């Protein structure tokens, strides 16, 4: 059904790879803005736990969740998909 993406030493499904890339981008953007998880959670009305799960690729973010985060980070939604 899906092609596997090879990331040494693991081989993962494309959806997981996408979640990893989005999580990395979220963490990078949050760090650039010098925001803590708690500060971002307050700005988005999302839980710290959910944001952390997205950053760790433990949870897939919905488009509406990513839009809230992008708005709070004063960036565009497409930033999460720039390298993908």
C-alpha positions in Angstrom: 0.0 0.0 0.0 2.7 2.6 1.0 6.3 2.7 0.1 8.6 2.6 3.0 11.0 5.4 3.6 14.5 4.3 4.7 15.9 6.2 7.6 18.9 4.4 9.0 18.7 2.2 10.9 14.9 2.2 10.7 12.5 1.8 7.8 9.3 3.7 8.4 5.9 4.3 6.7 5.6 7.6 4.8 3.0 9.0 7.3 5.4 8.5 10.1 8.1 10.2 8.1 5.8 13.2 7.5 5.0 13.4 11.2 8.7 13.4 12.0 9.4 16.2 9.6 6.4 18.3 10.8 7.5 17.7 14.4 11.1 18.8 13.7 9.8 21.9 11.9 7.5 22.8 14.8 10.3 22.5 17.3 12.6 24.6 15.1 10.0 27.3 14.7 9.1 27.3 18.4 12.8 27.6 19.3 13.4 30.4 16.8 10.5 32.3 18.5 12.0 31.4 21.9 8.7 30.0 23.1 8.3 27.3 25.7 5.8 24.5 25.2 3.6 26.2 27.8 3.7 29.5 26.1 2.8 28.0 22.8 0.0 26.0 24.4 -1.5 29.2 25.9 -1.3 31.0 22.6 -3.0 28.1 20.7 -5.4 26.8 23.4 -3.9 23.4 22.9 -2.4 21.2 25.6 1.3 21.1 26.3 1.0 17.3 26.0 -0.5 17.5 22.4 2.2 19.9 21.2 4.9 17.7 22.7 3.4 14.6 21.0 3.4 16.4 17.7 7.0 17.5 18.1 8.0 13.9 18.9 5.9 12.5 16.1 3.9 10.5 18.6 0.7 12.1 17.3 -0.4 13.3 13.9 -1.6 16.9 13.9 -4.7 17.9 12.1 -4.6 20.7 9.6 -6.7 22.9 12.0 -4.2 22.2 14.8 -1.3 23.1 12.5 -3.1 26.3 11.5 -3.5 27.3 15.1 0.2 26.6 15.7 1.2 28.5 12.6 -0.9 31.5 13.6 0.6 31.5 17.1 4.1 31.3 15.7 3.3 34.2 13.2 4.1 32.0 10.2 2.2 30.4 7.4 0.8 26.9 7.4 3.0 25.9 4.4 6.1 26.3 6.5 5.4 22.8 8.0 5.5 21.3 4.5 8.4 23.2 2.9 10.9 20.4 2.8 8.3 17.6 2.2 
